[in-house]
């Protein structure tokens, strides 16, 4: 019985934190315990003090009982008891090995099941988005008359503020119509929000060209001039360019292709929020890549370090219609910018302004 109790409480001990592991520093404590009781009782008393400090009442009760039993033995008897425990451990070694292998197999199976679960979640999200898209398509077909009138009025309005107000009013009207439409009666709160976003994307895609180029050919020509300017810069620019002053420690990740890929996709999106997300992903990707340049991989670059690199990435990626995109986001999303998105948007606009003055 004593052996069972001792095995149970010793299974919780972490030997590396036992005070007499460092003999040079812990001889006084060890000698004190040896003078009073045997060494095993000293170890149990150390465990008891730790359990008491952690308010582990269950373990404390076990330790009190085990210490009571162990105090009945002298050092010789304790050594015999520990020897018996060692023999038990040796006899159980094959079973312990078997348990370890089983645990590894179970952990591998759990990891595989977690990956499958994540895949199922992604598939469910894709199916949900497809269903919402089809429902939105049917809903907008039912409201085609209103949509056509909206497009005609949107084209007649000249000022960006008027276009933005007209767009917001029409989207609000469609949201109210959704409340009385049979398609959305059984939809959840999240599905309604996803549907609103899908409706916004569908409506903006119908007036995208009018919103992006409010001045028509003049805006297109302005973007072409900047695009050609950036194309000429891209042929000769290097990270060591005197106007950029990119610190040498950041040159190893040049030309930052993943950041270029993020900003190159900006023309594929239609809504101002989606375009802004491209800018946000580009800048945060740069931030992560540049933080790897530190000696220990945890350096946080400052804004003065990021903007020159962002300028270089924009010149190399050279996405189309940059000036019109800036005007578009400021006009249709500027009043909703906040937090980190707002900060990176300011840095992005500053980088474009800097590019315009480069030789």
Buried (B, 14 or more C-beta within 10 A) or exposed (E): EBEEBBBEBBEEBEEEEBEBEEEEEEEEEBEEBBEEBBBBBBBBBBBBEBBBEEEBEEBBEBBEEBBEBBBEBEEEBBBEBBEBBEEEEEEEEEEEEEEEEEEEEEEEEEEEEEEEEEEEEEEEEEEBBEBBBEBBEEBBEEBEEBBEEBBEEBEEBEEBEEBBEBBEEBBEEBBEBBEEBEBBEEBEEEBBEBBBBBBBBBBBEBBBEBBBBBEEEEBBEBBEEBBEBBEEBBEEBEBEBEEBEBBEBBBEBBBBBBBBEBBBBBBEBBBBBBBBBBBBBBBBBBBEBBEEBEEEEEBEBEEEBBBBBBBBBBBBBBBBBBBBBBBBBBBBBBEEBEEEBEBBBEBBBBBBEBBEEBE
